[in-house]
Amino acid sequence: MKSFKKNYIGKGKEVKTKAGKKLDIVKVTLKMTEVLKHKHEYEGEEYITFEVAKMQKPDDFKRTHTAYVSTREEEN
């Protein structure tokens, strides 16, 4: 049976205006050593496909989102 594994590659934070209004923007910082492990090629170009999800609660650094690459893996 196959399942999906989340490979975490970074975190992000909601962007707010100086007045404190939330915008529909998330600033994400990715760890390049992790990103490059998941690159794929299509028609001679390299790509990375990843997902950004809102965390249940902010972490100690007030980051509100996490970024990850989903990979299919065989379950034993």
Protein Blocks (a to p, Z undefined) as FASTA:
>chain_A
ZZdddddfbdcdddddfkopacfbdcddddfklmmmmgcceehiacddddddddfbdcfk
opabdcddddddddZZ
